[in-house]
Each structure stands twice: as C-alpha cells, then as structure tokens.
Amino acid sequence: MSRTALLLMDLQVSHLSHVPDTYLPHAVRALHTARAAGVPVLHVALRLRPGHTDAHPRNKVFGALPPHLFTADDPGAAIHPDVAPADGEIVVHKNRISAFAGNDLQQVLVAQGIEHLVLAGIATGGIVLSTALQAVDLDYQVTVLSDACADPNPALHDTLVHDVLARRGEVTTVAEWGRALGAGA
C-alpha cells in the first residue's frame, strides 16, 4: 500500500467565513481520523508577502485582494484553531491557488515517501480542484473527501466532486475513509 498523507488546505479563519457552519466538523473529523490512523497530516495555507509584492495586479484572484489580507500579520489568515497543526505536523504556505504553488510541497512529499494524497479544504472550485489536477499530473493517487471539502457555491462543489474529481481519482466521505483505514470516523 502506498504511503498516504492528508492535506488540510486553506482551512483559514477568513475562508471558513464563506462556507456553512456545518462544514468545519467534517474537516475536524478528517483530521482526527488521520491522526488516529497514523496518517501524516500536512496543512496548506495561503500566505502572501506584505503589500502583496508576489501578486500581479492582472491576477483576478490575488491582484484584487487588499494588501493586508493573507499576510503573516493577518489574523484571518490563521489556520482555524479547531484544525490547528499539532507538534510535528508540517505547514506549507502557498501563494497561488494550488497547494503546490510557490513552495516546497512536492519536495516534502517526495522526502516523506508520500504517494497518495487525501484532500480536504476550501474551496472545492479553488485549491481542491487545482491541487487534485496537479497531483494527478504528478502521478499521485488522489482521494477527495467530499464532505471535508466545501465551496461558497454548493452547486459547483457538487459538480466538481461528482463529475470532475471522481474521473481523476477517488471520491469518498470522511466516514468511509475512516472505515477503509480501520480507524472509524
């Protein structure tokens, strides 16, 4: 069996304000399931340089953000305390949509012998989609935890999970993943 890691992506205070309150317990359950099964957890968060000197004004997503958001000093950029990294868990900061953008995530995964990525995060139409597509192109096995992913547009979430991501990897729920690991959920 290939070595698996859970990527908890963009579970930052600001992002959580754009999805239903019912979402966070699923992400928490995914985190606890991974920890109980001994699956490595990597946290991925958006972090831009002060003044957004790394965000081009033409970039529709990042060029329009006020320059104080998603910097190291922005409280809204903090990983939500309910899914905060434990000692020894790796945190990777990205500066674009994909979890692989502008960082050493690929190097960390290779160094850890990770071949299977389990994805959870916000937003399904952003980091989850971009990361899944890039991971597949990098020859990772990909599993998307459908109930541990969320998007401000629920219809987009459903389309991506059922019609796009399921064609490129596995889609399952946190409970089903936990049962497959023998860890419960």
Backbone bond lengths (Angstrom), bond angles and torsions (degrees), N, CA, C in turn:
res aa  C-N    CA-C-N  psi(-1)  N-CA   C-N-CA  omega(-1)  CA-C   N-CA-C  phi
1 M - - - 1.461 - - 1.528 108.69 -
2 S 1.314 115.84 137.64 1.464 119.66 -179.02 1.527 110.19 -72.61
3 R 1.311 114.31 153.10 1.473 120.01 179.32 1.528 108.39 -73.83
4 T 1.304 115.65 130.53 1.462 123.91 -173.30 1.514 110.80 -109.85
5 A 1.341 116.59 146.72 1.465 122.77 171.47 1.522 108.81 -135.67
6 L 1.319 115.64 144.66 1.461 122.17 172.55 1.513 107.86 -93.06
7 L 1.335 116.58 126.56 1.466 121.53 172.35 1.526 107.33 -102.44
8 L 1.328 116.44 114.65 1.463 122.09 172.37 1.522 106.01 -96.16
9 M 1.339 116.49 115.77 1.462 120.30 -165.66 1.527 112.83 -120.21
10 D 1.319 114.34 127.89 1.471 123.34 175.61 1.527 112.89 56.64
11 L 1.314 116.41 35.50 1.468 120.04 176.82 1.529 108.63 -86.12
12 Q 1.314 113.11 57.49 1.457 122.63 -177.37 1.525 109.81 -98.26
13 V 1.315 115.25 152.33 1.458 121.71 -175.49 1.528 111.38 -50.62
14 S 1.327 118.16 -47.16 1.471 120.91 -178.62 1.521 112.28 -63.12
15 H 1.311 117.80 -41.54 1.469 120.80 -179.44 1.523 111.36 -66.44
16 L 1.319 116.62 -38.52 1.467 119.84 -178.22 1.522 112.01 -64.64
17 S 1.319 117.50 -23.03 1.467 119.77 179.64 1.531 112.24 -71.36
18 H 1.331 117.61 -8.55 1.470 121.87 -177.58 1.526 113.58 -103.75
19 V 1.318 117.00 3.64 1.465 120.40 179.71 1.531 108.50 -127.66
20 P 1.329 117.41 162.00 1.472 119.52 -178.25 1.533 112.47 -61.02
21 D 1.329 115.54 150.03 1.467 121.70 178.15 1.523 112.05 -60.54
22 T 1.323 116.97 -21.59 1.465 121.02 -179.15 1.529 112.30 -73.78
23 Y 1.327 117.59 -9.10 1.467 120.80 -177.27 1.533 112.83 -73.29
24 L 1.314 117.97 -49.90 1.463 122.23 -169.55 1.532 113.86 -53.50
25 P 1.326 120.75 -40.93 1.471 118.76 179.09 1.533 113.72 -57.39
26 H 1.320 117.48 -31.14 1.474 120.24 177.90 1.529 110.58 -68.14
27 A 1.324 116.36 -41.85 1.467 119.91 178.15 1.526 110.44 -66.15
28 V 1.321 116.67 -39.88 1.465 120.76 177.69 1.529 109.53 -61.86
29 R 1.331 117.12 -43.33 1.461 120.97 179.62 1.523 111.07 -63.43
30 A 1.338 117.24 -39.22 1.467 120.44 176.78 1.525 110.69 -61.83
31 L 1.322 116.04 -43.11 1.461 120.72 178.77 1.524 110.81 -61.79
32 H 1.320 117.61 -47.39 1.469 121.43 -178.96 1.525 110.81 -65.45
33 T 1.332 116.88 -37.29 1.471 121.28 178.25 1.522 110.10 -62.55
34 A 1.324 116.54 -46.33 1.464 120.29 179.75 1.524 110.60 -62.04
35 R 1.307 116.54 -48.27 1.476 119.82 -179.05 1.526 111.11 -60.35
36 A 1.337 117.32 -43.30 1.466 121.37 -178.78 1.528 111.62 -64.01
37 A 1.332 116.50 -32.03 1.469 120.96 -178.54 1.528 112.51 -91.07
38 G 1.325 117.04 -0.82 1.462 119.89 -179.01 1.517 113.55 75.12
39 V 1.335 116.76 20.68 1.465 121.75 177.52 1.526 108.07 -82.29
40 P 1.330 118.37 125.76 1.465 119.72 177.58 1.529 111.57 -58.14
41 V 1.321 116.07 141.85 1.459 122.68 178.45 1.519 108.12 -115.33
42 L 1.322 115.82 128.57 1.456 121.57 173.45 1.523 107.41 -117.95
43 H 1.318 115.92 132.78 1.459 122.23 179.52 1.523 107.65 -102.24
44 V 1.328 116.08 130.85 1.461 121.48 179.87 1.524 107.33 -119.48
45 A 1.331 116.29 129.95 1.464 120.51 -177.41 1.524 110.33 -138.74
46 L 1.309 114.80 146.40 1.461 121.41 175.91 1.515 109.45 -74.24
47 R 1.318 115.98 128.22 1.471 120.66 174.02 1.522 108.13 -145.53
48 L 1.322 114.75 122.19 1.460 121.67 177.25 1.524 109.51 -106.28
49 R 1.305 115.41 159.61 1.472 120.79 178.46 1.531 109.97 -70.52
50 P 1.324 117.00 154.29 1.467 119.41 176.02 1.531 110.35 -53.61
51 G 1.313 115.56 135.74 1.454 120.43 -178.01 1.516 113.50 74.64
52 H 1.319 116.66 2.06 1.472 123.63 179.91 1.527 112.28 54.97
53 T 1.322 115.66 42.67 1.471 119.73 178.14 1.523 112.16 -65.82
54 D 1.324 117.41 -10.79 1.468 121.62 177.54 1.527 112.85 -101.98
55 A 1.335 117.76 9.34 1.466 122.22 179.48 1.521 109.28 -117.93
56 H 1.315 115.72 112.95 1.469 120.20 179.79 1.528 110.24 -71.28
57 P 1.339 118.13 139.50 1.463 121.02 -179.87 1.535 113.61 -58.64
58 R 1.345 118.01 -24.58 1.473 120.84 178.33 1.525 112.10 -73.79
59 N 1.310 117.72 -18.67 1.458 120.67 -178.41 1.526 108.42 -70.92
60 K 1.339 117.12 115.27 1.461 122.11 -175.02 1.526 113.13 -61.48
61 V 1.307 116.92 -31.33 1.458 119.66 -177.71 1.526 110.73 -85.05
62 F 1.308 117.28 -54.79 1.457 120.75 -171.14 1.523 113.91 -92.34
63 G 1.309 117.88 -27.12 1.460 121.30 -179.52 1.519 113.26 -67.12
64 A 1.333 116.43 -23.50 1.461 120.86 -177.62 1.528 113.29 -93.80
65 L 1.317 117.86 -6.70 1.468 120.13 -178.91 1.530 111.31 -71.84
66 P 1.316 118.08 139.69 1.460 119.70 171.68 1.533 109.27 -57.30
67 P 1.339 117.47 140.79 1.461 120.97 -170.05 1.527 116.58 -66.22
68 H 1.310 118.45 -7.39 1.465 119.84 178.70 1.530 112.88 -95.43
69 L 1.340 117.01 -9.94 1.460 119.75 -177.01 1.523 111.87 -83.01
70 F 1.314 115.62 145.74 1.470 124.85 176.42 1.527 112.60 59.01
71 T 1.318 115.47 33.80 1.461 121.21 170.77 1.538 107.00 -104.09
72 A 1.304 116.59 171.88 1.466 120.63 -179.03 1.526 112.23 -59.63
73 D 1.336 117.98 -26.69 1.466 122.06 -178.11 1.529 113.71 -90.07
74 D 1.325 118.61 -2.94 1.452 122.20 -176.63 1.526 110.05 -85.69
75 P 1.343 118.69 114.87 1.474 120.16 179.73 1.535 112.56 -60.31
76 G 1.328 117.03 -29.63 1.462 120.62 178.90 1.515 113.45 -70.30
77 A 1.319 116.99 -15.72 1.460 121.35 179.36 1.523 112.43 -86.57
78 A 1.328 116.74 -5.84 1.468 120.49 -179.79 1.524 110.21 -68.24
79 I 1.321 116.12 145.19 1.463 120.80 172.35 1.527 107.22 -66.33
80 H 1.323 116.16 134.52 1.460 120.94 -177.20 1.529 109.61 -56.19
81 P 1.331 117.82 136.78 1.468 120.12 -176.40 1.529 114.71 -58.78
82 D 1.338 118.09 -27.91 1.469 120.11 -179.65 1.530 112.85 -69.28
83 V 1.323 116.77 -18.29 1.472 121.23 179.20 1.527 110.60 -126.51
84 A 1.314 115.94 25.75 1.469 121.31 -177.38 1.526 110.86 -64.28
85 P 1.323 116.11 148.30 1.466 120.05 178.50 1.527 111.81 -62.39
86 A 1.316 114.90 139.74 1.462 121.30 172.49 1.518 107.82 -87.26
87 D 1.310 116.22 164.84 1.465 120.33 176.41 1.522 109.44 -53.63
88 G 1.320 115.29 131.78 1.455 120.89 178.19 1.513 114.64 90.73
89 E 1.336 118.49 -14.32 1.462 119.86 177.56 1.527 109.17 -80.84
90 I 1.296 114.98 138.60 1.461 122.07 -174.72 1.525 110.07 -82.10
91 V 1.331 115.46 136.47 1.466 122.49 172.76 1.520 107.39 -115.18
92 V 1.323 115.41 128.17 1.461 121.96 178.76 1.519 107.55 -119.76
93 H 1.319 116.37 130.78 1.463 120.37 176.30 1.513 109.33 -100.44
94 K 1.317 115.10 139.41 1.467 121.76 178.72 1.521 108.25 -119.19
95 N 1.338 115.57 162.21 1.462 117.92 179.53 1.529 112.91 -126.64
96 R 1.308 115.88 16.45 1.461 122.54 173.65 1.520 107.52 -144.46
97 I 1.308 118.10 -163.23 1.458 120.89 -173.34 1.530 112.22 -74.99
98 S 1.305 118.77 -48.85 1.463 121.96 -177.61 1.528 111.46 -68.13
99 A 1.320 116.03 145.86 1.465 120.92 176.42 1.522 111.52 -62.95
100 F 1.315 117.88 -20.04 1.463 122.35 -178.13 1.534 113.21 -87.66
101 A 1.328 118.37 -4.50 1.466 121.89 -169.71 1.531 113.05 -82.47
102 G 1.322 115.84 122.27 1.460 121.71 171.17 1.512 114.77 71.70
103 N 1.328 117.51 30.49 1.460 119.68 -178.13 1.529 110.78 -153.83
104 D 1.317 115.75 -170.48 1.463 121.26 -177.76 1.532 112.53 -108.91
105 L 1.339 118.13 26.97 1.467 120.94 -178.31 1.520 111.77 -55.31
106 Q 1.304 117.48 -47.60 1.472 120.81 -179.10 1.535 110.26 -58.14
107 Q 1.300 117.21 -43.88 1.463 121.85 179.74 1.536 110.56 -63.01
108 V 1.321 117.30 -42.39 1.460 121.57 179.16 1.525 110.33 -63.55
109 L 1.327 117.06 -44.46 1.464 120.43 -179.58 1.529 111.38 -62.12
110 V 1.326 116.18 -44.48 1.464 120.09 178.74 1.528 110.17 -63.24
111 A 1.308 117.19 -44.56 1.464 121.37 -179.06 1.526 111.67 -62.40
112 Q 1.330 116.80 -31.11 1.462 121.76 -179.89 1.530 112.65 -89.02
113 G 1.333 117.14 -2.71 1.465 120.80 -179.43 1.515 113.44 71.02
114 I 1.320 117.54 25.73 1.464 122.15 -178.76 1.530 109.46 -79.64
115 E 1.325 115.61 130.48 1.462 121.75 178.29 1.523 112.59 -123.16
116 H 1.329 116.97 -14.35 1.467 122.52 -175.25 1.531 108.00 -128.14
117 L 1.323 116.29 120.87 1.457 122.15 179.79 1.522 110.02 -106.63
118 V 1.323 116.03 127.67 1.454 122.55 173.85 1.517 105.71 -105.94
119 L 1.330 116.58 123.03 1.461 121.64 -170.86 1.524 112.43 -107.09
120 A 1.334 114.68 135.12 1.456 123.14 173.43 1.519 106.65 -142.82
121 G 1.332 117.66 136.96 1.449 117.50 177.70 1.505 115.32 165.20
122 I 1.320 113.34 -176.62 1.461 124.27 -179.28 1.527 107.60 -125.13
123 A 1.229 120.15 124.23 1.444 131.42 10.85 1.529 109.15 -114.90
124 T 1.327 114.44 152.77 1.460 119.96 -179.99 1.525 110.07 -58.45
125 G 1.326 117.59 -39.74 1.457 121.72 -179.53 1.515 113.53 -81.60
126 G 1.318 117.69 0.84 1.461 122.91 179.47 1.512 110.78 -117.68
127 I 1.331 116.21 -103.47 1.462 121.15 -173.42 1.527 112.73 -61.91
128 V 1.328 118.88 -37.07 1.462 119.61 -177.86 1.526 110.04 -65.26
129 L 1.320 117.15 -50.76 1.457 121.03 179.37 1.525 111.40 -61.85
130 S 1.322 117.69 -51.26 1.468 121.20 -177.46 1.520 111.99 -60.79
131 T 1.318 116.37 -43.32 1.459 120.44 -179.08 1.522 111.04 -68.66
132 A 1.319 117.35 -42.75 1.471 120.24 179.51 1.514 111.04 -60.76
133 L 1.324 117.32 -46.34 1.462 120.04 -178.91 1.528 111.28 -64.51
134 Q 1.321 117.10 -42.22 1.457 119.42 179.02 1.527 110.92 -68.15
135 A 1.319 117.26 -39.78 1.466 120.74 179.56 1.528 110.88 -62.57
136 V 1.316 117.34 -41.63 1.462 120.62 177.76 1.528 109.83 -62.35
137 D 1.330 116.72 -42.87 1.467 120.30 177.86 1.521 112.26 -64.70
138 L 1.337 117.00 -25.34 1.468 121.59 177.43 1.531 111.70 -90.30
139 D 1.336 116.57 7.70 1.465 124.17 176.06 1.520 115.05 71.05
140 Y 1.326 116.77 28.15 1.458 120.21 170.69 1.524 108.75 -84.85
141 Q 1.320 116.11 149.11 1.455 121.25 166.09 1.525 105.06 -77.16
142 V 1.324 118.11 136.61 1.463 121.58 -175.30 1.525 109.99 -125.84
143 T 1.320 114.66 132.16 1.461 122.17 171.59 1.522 107.34 -124.75
144 V 1.317 116.38 130.30 1.460 122.40 177.44 1.524 108.33 -106.45
145 L 1.321 116.47 125.95 1.463 121.55 176.03 1.523 107.82 -86.48
146 S 1.320 116.49 98.98 1.461 121.63 -169.90 1.525 113.26 -57.62
147 D 1.332 117.82 -37.36 1.460 119.77 -178.48 1.526 112.56 -88.63
148 A 1.324 117.81 -5.18 1.463 121.93 174.70 1.521 110.43 -105.40
149 C 1.326 115.70 14.48 1.468 123.20 171.59 1.518 106.39 -121.31
150 A 1.317 116.46 149.11 1.461 120.33 179.66 1.515 109.08 -150.05
151 D 1.309 114.24 156.84 1.456 121.23 178.02 1.524 107.47 -140.72
152 P 1.334 117.30 145.64 1.466 118.64 175.76 1.528 112.32 -58.14
153 N 1.331 116.96 -21.40 1.458 122.13 178.13 1.535 107.92 -108.80
154 P 1.329 118.29 98.61 1.464 120.88 -177.08 1.531 113.71 -58.80
155 A 1.323 117.82 -34.36 1.462 119.98 179.20 1.528 110.65 -66.33
156 L 1.331 116.98 -39.56 1.459 120.78 176.66 1.523 109.95 -64.04
157 H 1.327 116.93 -43.87 1.474 121.21 177.18 1.527 109.86 -53.75
158 D 1.328 116.82 -51.40 1.463 120.78 -177.74 1.524 112.02 -60.94
159 T 1.321 117.23 -44.12 1.469 120.72 179.11 1.515 111.09 -62.57
160 L 1.311 117.09 -46.29 1.462 120.23 -178.47 1.525 111.47 -64.71
161 V 1.318 116.85 -45.01 1.466 120.24 -177.87 1.524 110.95 -65.00
162 H 1.320 117.31 -47.17 1.461 120.50 -172.51 1.526 114.44 -87.39
163 D 1.327 117.75 -32.07 1.466 120.17 -173.74 1.523 114.37 -106.69
164 V 1.315 118.50 -20.47 1.466 120.30 -176.76 1.527 111.06 -113.75
165 L 1.306 117.00 -60.57 1.465 120.27 -174.21 1.526 112.62 -67.15
166 A 1.310 117.87 -33.85 1.470 120.72 178.53 1.527 111.78 -65.35
167 R 1.310 118.02 -20.69 1.470 121.77 178.31 1.525 111.68 -83.59
168 R 1.322 117.76 -10.89 1.460 121.13 -176.56 1.526 113.57 -115.87
169 G 1.290 115.44 -12.27 1.458 119.91 -179.93 1.509 108.70 -165.37
170 E 1.305 115.59 -160.89 1.453 121.34 178.79 1.523 108.50 -96.99
171 V 1.317 115.63 144.24 1.466 121.83 173.00 1.517 106.67 -122.50
172 T 1.315 116.07 130.55 1.453 121.41 -179.02 1.525 108.67 -149.99
173 T 1.307 116.37 176.70 1.469 120.94 175.87 1.525 109.08 -100.09
174 V 1.307 115.74 168.04 1.465 120.24 177.69 1.529 109.93 -61.29
175 A 1.315 117.74 -44.09 1.465 120.88 -179.04 1.526 111.09 -62.37
176 E 1.326 117.07 -44.68 1.470 120.40 179.11 1.525 110.82 -63.55
177 W 1.317 117.02 -41.02 1.467 121.36 178.44 1.521 110.08 -63.06
178 G 1.321 116.51 -43.58 1.461 120.93 178.39 1.515 111.98 -60.32
179 R 1.334 117.06 -42.56 1.465 120.50 178.50 1.527 110.39 -64.05
180 A 1.335 116.95 -39.87 1.468 120.74 179.34 1.525 111.04 -64.96
181 L 1.324 116.94 -33.11 1.464 121.47 177.52 1.524 112.47 -78.76
182 G 1.346 115.24 -15.83 1.453 119.02 -174.60 1.516 111.99 79.04
183 A 1.349 115.50 15.94 1.462 119.99 -176.63 1.522 112.41 -103.69
184 G 1.323 117.63 -6.46 1.471 118.94 -173.66 1.512 108.96 67.54
185 A 1.299 118.42 178.90 1.462 121.15 178.02 1.493 111.72 -154.13
